[in-house]
Amino acid sequence: MTPLVAAAVLLAAVTHAAWNALAHHITDKLVGFTLISGGGALIGLLLTPFVALPHAGAWPFLLLSAVLHVGYYALLMWSYRLGDFGQAYPIARGTAPLVVTVLAAVFAGEVPGGWQAAGVAVCSAGLTGLALWGIRGSGRRPDWTALGAALATGVSIAAYTVVDGLGVRASGSSLGYIAWLMLVQGTVVPLYAAWRWRGAFVGRVRPVAGLGLLGAALSVSAYALVLWAQTRADLAPISALRESSIIVGAGIGAVFFKERFGAPRMLAAGVMVAGIGLMLHAG
């Protein structure tokens, strides 16, 4: 992993945490995800005339990814309804890197080297510590349904990460892949919302339309950076580095949602930095 690729993924981590915070801030989760996914579809539609059509070999991956992303949105909405942002977000994101490491080894033939494996393991340790501290520090008994939803979200993240890593490499154009992916997957949640609310659709989304569309722009930007990076480095270290968004999310939770940050999260951030250093050494 080169410094340029690492910088792109770290920027993606910041933008990813920001759009998730916006999604959490919008009280009606279906409204929030309707705007974010629908805005992503609109961005994809506007991009398609200016980008290359993905190669034929990429379309099975793209369509499977669209299905996985819809499942991911449903699980993430469920997680945010059940748990605090400072708990649901770290658990969902922290589950993914180790699962991606296994899936990438099996399906992409990417068996990590010593330094790379150490970096992923160290990053995952930091993420796990942050997630566990979020549960411990809440002062409440763990909600096992909320934890299960967050873990299932993490598995769905790992699944679409590997599928998209293979798909974007077969596409011939990372911009073409992200444009068509956003267009295909982004219509499902708004269509469901329109059916559910029928005549009340516009009235539901109008009050937070600005926030939701900003979240859409951040979401597309974040994932476009990740897909570009996946054409230039292995999937597992990119996944681990991308999940440094958890540290950003913890900071957002502390500043905007009045959730504790504290020494444990600072320690987790330090562990993440050490893991990133190991992965860059491997590159």
C-alpha positions in Angstrom: 0.0 0.0 0.0 1.5 3.3 -1.1 1.2 6.5 0.9 -1.2 7.9 -1.8 -3.5 4.9 -1.5 -3.4 5.1 2.3 -4.2 8.9 2.1 -7.2 8.1 -0.1 -8.6 5.5 2.2 -8.1 7.7 5.3 -10.0 10.5 3.5 -12.7 7.9 2.8 -12.8 7.0 6.5 -13.5 10.7 7.4 -16.2 11.1 4.9 -17.7 7.7 5.8 -17.9 8.6 9.5 -19.5 11.9 8.6 -22.3 10.4 6.5 -23.0 7.8 9.1 -23.3 10.5 11.7 -25.8 12.4 9.5 -27.8 9.2 9.1 -27.8 8.7 12.8 -28.8 12.3 13.4 -32.0 12.0 11.3 -34.6 10.6 13.7 -36.6 8.7 11.1 -34.0 6.2 9.8 -36.0 5.3 6.8 -36.2 9.0 5.8 -32.4 9.3 6.3 -31.5 6.2 4.2 -34.1 7.1 1.5 -32.3 10.4 1.0 -28.8 9.0 1.2 -29.4 6.1 -1.1 -31.7 8.0 -3.4 -29.2 10.9 -3.6 -26.5 8.3 -4.4 -28.7 7.0 -7.3 -29.1 10.6 -8.6 -25.3 11.2 -8.5 -24.8 7.9 -10.3 -27.3 8.8 -12.9 -25.6 12.2 -13.5 -22.2 10.5 -13.8 -23.1 7.7 -16.2 -22.9 9.8 -19.4 -19.3 10.8 -18.6 -17.8 7.5 -17.4 -17.0 4.2 -19.1 -19.5 1.4 -19.0 -18.1 -1.4 -16.8 -16.8 -4.4 -18.7 -19.2 -7.4 -19.0 -17.3 -9.4 -16.4 -18.0 -6.9 -13.7 -21.8 -6.9 -13.9 -22.4 -10.1 -11.9 -20.3 -8.6 -9.1 -22.1 -5.3 -9.4 -25.6 -6.8 -9.2 -24.7 -9.0 -6.3 -23.1 -6.0 -4.5 -26.3 -4.0 -5.1 -28.3 -6.8 -3.3 -25.7 -6.9 -0.5 -25.8 -3.1 -0.1 -29.6 -3.1 0.3 -29.3 -5.7 3.0 -26.5 -3.6 4.6 -28.8 -0.5 4.6 -31.6 -2.5 6.3 -29.3 -3.9 8.9 -27.6 -0.5 9.6 -31.0 1.2 10.0 -32.0 -1.6 12.5 -28.7 -1.1 14.3 -29.2 2.6 14.6 -32.7 2.2 15.9 -31.6 -0.2 18.6 -28.2 1.1 19.8 -26.2 4.2 20.4 -24.1 5.6 17.6 -20.9 5.1 19.7 -21.7 1.4 20.1 -23.4 0.4 16.9 -20.9 2.1 14.6 -17.7 0.6 16.1 -19.1 -2.9 16.3 -20.5 -2.8 12.7 -17.3 -1.4 11.2 -14.9 -3.3 13.5 -16.3 -6.7 12.6 -15.4 -6.3 8.9 -11.6 -6.3 8.6 -11.0 -9.8 9.9 -13.8 -11.3 7.9 -12.5 -9.5 4.8 -9.1 -11.0 5.4 -10.5 -14.5 5.4 -12.8 -13.9 2.4 -10.1 -12.2 0.4 -7.7 -15.1 1.0 -10.4 -17.6 -0.1 -12.0 -15.8 -3.1 -9.2 -13.4 -4.3 -6.1 -15.4 -3.4 -4.8 -12.6 -1.3 -3.0 -14.3 1.6 -1.5 -11.5 3.7 2.2 -11.4 4.4 3.6 -11.1 7.9 3.7 -7.3 8.2 0.3 -6.9 6.5 -1.3 -9.6 8.7 0.2 -8.0 11.8 -1.2 -4.6 10.7 -4.7 -5.9 10.2 -4.6 -7.8 13.5 -3.4 -4.7 15.4 -6.0 -2.5 13.8 -8.7 -5.0 14.5 -7.5 -5.2 18.2 -7.9 -1.4 18.4 -11.4 -1.5 16.8 -12.5 -4.4 19.1 -11.3 -2.6 22.2 -13.2 0.5 21.2 -16.4 -1.4 20.5 -16.1 -3.3 23.9 -15.4 -0.1 25.7 -18.5 1.4 24.2 -20.6 -1.4 25.6 -18.9 -1.3 29.0 -19.0 2.5 29.3 -22.7 2.8 28.5 -23.7 2.0 32.1 -26.4 -0.3 30.9 -26.8 -4.0 30.4 -25.8 -5.1 26.8 -28.7 -5.2 24.4 -28.0 -8.5 22.7 -30.4 -7.8 19.8 -28.6 -4.5 19.1 -25.2 -6.2 19.3 -26.5 -9.0 16.9 -27.7 -6.4 14.4 -24.4 -4.6 14.5 -22.4 -7.8 14.0 -24.7 -8.8 11.1 -24.1 -5.4 9.6 -20.3 -6.0 9.9 -20.6 -9.3 8.1 -22.6 -7.6 5.3 -19.9 -4.9 5.0 -17.2 -7.6 4.6 -19.3 -9.4 2.0 -19.8 -6.4 -0.3 -16.2 -5.2 0.3 -14.9 -8.4 -1.3 -17.5 -8.6 -4.0 -16.8 -5.0 -5.0 -13.0 -5.5 -4.8 -13.3 -8.2 -7.4 -15.9 -6.3 -9.4 -14.1 -3.1 -9.7 -10.9 -4.9 -10.8 -12.9 -6.5 -13.6 -14.7 -3.3 -14.6 -12.0 -1.4 -16.4 -13.2 1.8 -14.7 -13.6 2.5 -11.0 -15.7 5.6 -11.7 -17.9 3.6 -14.1 -18.3 0.9 -11.5 -19.3 3.3 -8.7 -21.7 5.3 -10.9 -23.6 2.2 -12.0 -23.5 0.6 -8.6 -25.0 3.7 -7.0 -27.6 4.0 -9.7 -28.7 0.3 -9.4 -28.6 0.0 -5.6 -29.8 3.4 -4.8 -33.3 3.1 -6.2 -34.5 0.3 -3.9 -34.9 2.1 -0.6 -36.6 5.2 -2.1 -39.1 2.9 -4.0 -39.9 1.0 -0.8 -40.4 4.3 1.1 -42.6 5.7 -1.7 -44.7 2.5 -1.6 -44.9 2.6 2.2 -45.8 6.3 2.6 -47.7 6.6 -0.7 -49.0 10.2 -0.9 -46.9 11.4 2.1 -43.4 10.8 0.6 -42.5 14.5 -0.1 -43.8 15.7 3.2 -41.7 13.1 5.0 -38.4 13.8 3.3 -38.6 17.6 2.8 -37.6 18.7 6.4 -34.2 16.9 6.3 -33.6 16.8 2.5 -30.5 19.0 2.7 -28.9 16.8 5.4 -29.8 13.6 3.6 -28.4 14.8 0.2 -25.2 16.0 1.9 -25.0 12.5 3.4 -25.4 11.0 -0.1 -22.6 13.1 -1.6 -20.3 12.1 1.3 -21.3 8.4 0.9 -20.6 8.3 -2.8 -17.3 10.1 -2.4 -16.2 7.8 0.4 -16.9 4.6 -1.5 -15.5 5.9 -4.7 -12.2 6.5 -3.0 -12.3 2.9 -1.5 -13.0 1.3 -4.8 -10.2 3.2 -6.5 -7.9 2.0 -3.7 -9.0 -1.6 -4.2 -7.6 -1.5 -7.7 -4.2 -0.7 -6.3 -3.8 -2.7 -3.1 -5.0 -5.8 -1.3 -8.5 -5.9 0.1 -7.7 -6.7 3.7 -5.4 -3.8 4.6 -7.7 -1.4 2.8 -10.6 -2.7 4.9 -8.7 -2.3 8.1 -7.5 1.2 7.2 -10.9 2.3 6.1 -12.3 1.3 9.5 -10.2 4.1 11.1 -13.5 5.9 10.5 -14.5 4.4 13.8 -12.1 6.8 15.6 -13.5 9.7 13.6 -17.0 8.4 14.5 -16.1 8.3 18.2 -14.9 12.0 18.0 -18.2 12.9 16.2 -20.2 11.1 18.9 -18.3 13.0 21.6 -18.7 16.4 20.0 -22.2 16.3 18.5 -24.0 13.5 20.4 -22.4 14.1 23.8 -21.0 10.6 24.1 -17.9 10.0 26.1 -14.5 9.8 24.3 -12.0 9.4 27.1 -8.7 7.7 27.5 -9.8 4.2 26.2 -10.7 5.7 22.9 -7.5 7.6 22.7 -5.7 4.3 23.4 -7.7 2.6 20.6 -6.7 5.4 18.3 -3.1 4.9 19.1 -3.4 1.2 18.4 -5.0 1.9 15.1 -2.1 4.3 14.2 0.4 1.5 15.0 -1.5 -1.0 12.8 -1.6 1.5 10.0 2.2 2.0 10.3 2.7 -1.8 10.0 0.6 -2.0 6.9 2.5 0.9 5.3 5.7 -0.9 6.2 4.4 -3.9 4.4 3.7 -1.7 1.3 
